[in-house]
């Protein structure tokens, strides 16, 4: 499978928004609209959609990160702050965690949630585009992006940017929906995604269209081996992935040489 996020030959200004072709400039605004719409119910919908399993996926990501006290960590597309919260505990008062999200609504929900839980002092909130990160070269010990890469228009550019801001020896972690390894599971997952998700979105968040897009965006995301090659091409070494829940989700990891 190729990276379908890249424009078709001869049509460099086109990309996909779910199953629809849109201009690359138009996509950014449409993705922003989706997350402005779902921000307030994002945590509740995550629990319902994954039956709570997303917490286990994120716990494994934290364990694999190897984050230590005093380190600098960047959590891209950090949303409501699940990973940022754990990273904050690990780096301690001498470290720093940057929660970055391109969407102002998601960023504000994350800031409010973490502040209400007493997380102040070692977290910075930055509205930032993954394709153009506002950070210096060789700065972070760990960069993570959870369930955000599939929404990025130019994934290759974003991967190069994440690699750029990592310190030599630093680790990039990408937690994302992927391709189930079992054909029966894949068919069942399709039925669930394209029927249950929009229904729950309408019932809980009053928005079925956004969850229809989210289901489509998962299908358009590169498979496990394709994403691994993209990480290699971005300059990372020792790239590997771990399938979870039968490949419904994969955690990719790579190290900056």
ABEGO torsion letter per residue (X at the ends): XBBAABBBBGBAABBBBEABBBBAAAAAAAAAAAAAAAAAAAAAAAAAAAGGAAAAAAAAAAAAAGBBBGBBBBBBGAEAGAAAAAAAAAAEAABBBBBBBABAAAAAAAAAAAAAAGBBGABBBBBBBAABBBBBBGABABBBBBGAAAABABAAAAAAAAAAABBBGBBBBBBBBBBBABAAAAAAAAAAAAAAAAAAAAAAAGBAAAAAAAAAAAAABBBAAAAAAAAAAAGBBGBBBBBBGGGABBBBBBBBX
